[in-house]
Amino acid sequence: MTSMTPPTTQLPLYQLAHGRAGDKGNTSNISVIAWDQACFDVLVAQATEAKVAEWFGYRHPTKVTRYVLPKLKAMNFVLEGILDGGVNDALNLDTHGKGLSFWMMDMPIAVSQDLAQKLTVREYSQTV
């Protein structure tokens, strides 16, 4: 007997959450805050330390640590050795690493077709 797994689709992380980056020296921290519990559950399963380290591999992080904050439906990733020496030493244009949260938000995440449908029809208009 074979088990049927439901079909999935790849979405960028920003479809499931928003984020913010901060820095201290040569270390960047990126917060990922899920839109809801369903998105958080998917992100906890897939946005692992190993996957984030691989996604930022081009920046050669020396260590990636993930802190899961279930009551906030959020995670904080601490990426060490990723800012080319920090604000005073880096020669790149984004010495604070603020753009790294945008890169994180592009990381592909596999979601069920049902969740993808709900996320793509999200209402952004405000009811007055």
N, C-alpha and C positions, 0 to 999 in steps of 0.2 A: 504494500500500500504506500502511495506517495503522499506527502503532505503538500497542500497547496498554499503557497505564500502569496498574500495579496500583492498586486502590482504596486510599484513605487515610482516616484518621479523625483528628479533632482531639482531643488530650489536653492537659491542663495540664502545664506543664514539670515539676511535682513528681512526675509519674508516671515521669519519666525520670531524675531527679536530686534531690539535696538541695542546700541552699545556706546561706550564712552572710553576714551583712553586717558591715562595719566602717566607720569614718569617720575623717577627718582634716580638720578645718576645714569647708569647704563642699563637700568631696568624699566620696562614698560609694564603697566598693568592695564588690562582691557576688561571692562565689565560687559557682560552679555545679559540683557534683561528680556525674558520671554514675554510675548504678548499674552499668553494664557497658559493654563496647566498642560494642555495637550502639546503645545509647542515646547514647553519646558521639559516634559518627559522625553520628547524626541531629542532635544539638545543634550540632556544629561547622558543619554545613551550614545550619542554620536560625536559630540564636541569634547573629545577626550584630550588628555595631555599629549598623547602620542600623535593624534590627528592634528592638533594645533601646532605642535613642534614640526611636523611634516609640512603643514601649510606655510609656516614661516621659515622653512628650511633655507630659503635664499638669503635670510638675514642671520643665519647661523646662531640661533639661541643656544646658550650653554645649559639652560634648564628651563622647563615649563612646569608650573605648578597651578593646579586648578582648585579653587575653593567653591564648593557648591552651597548655595544659600536658598534652601527650599521654601522658606516662608516668604521670600521675596521673588521667588521664581527666577532666580538670577544665578550667575556664576561669575567669578572673577579669576582671570588668568594672569599670572605673573610670569613674564618672559624676561629672563635674565640674559645679560650680555647682548642685547639686541639693538641698542641705540648708538652703535659706533663710538662708544666712549662717553656718551652723555652730551648735554646741552653745550658745555664749554669746549668739548673736544671734537665733536662730530663735524665733518665737512659737508654732510648732506643738507638739503634745504629744510627738511622736517626734523630738526634736532630734538624736538620734544616728542616725536613719534605719534602725533595726533592722527596722522593719516593711517596709522596701523589699524585703528579701529575700523576704518573703511575697508581695508584689505580683509580683516577678519569677517566683516559682514558679507563678503563675497564667497566665503567658503561654502562649497556645495554640501547640502544636507539631503539625505533621502527621506522622503515623506510618503505616506500612503496617499492614494488618489483622493480619498475622502478629505483628508486634511488639506491637501493641495487645493482642492476645489473651494474649501472654506476660506483659505488664505488669499486666494486670487479674487474673491468677491468681497473682500473686506471693504466696509464703508469708511471712507475718510471724511465725508461731509458731516458737518455739525448740524444737529437739529436745533432750531431756535424756537 
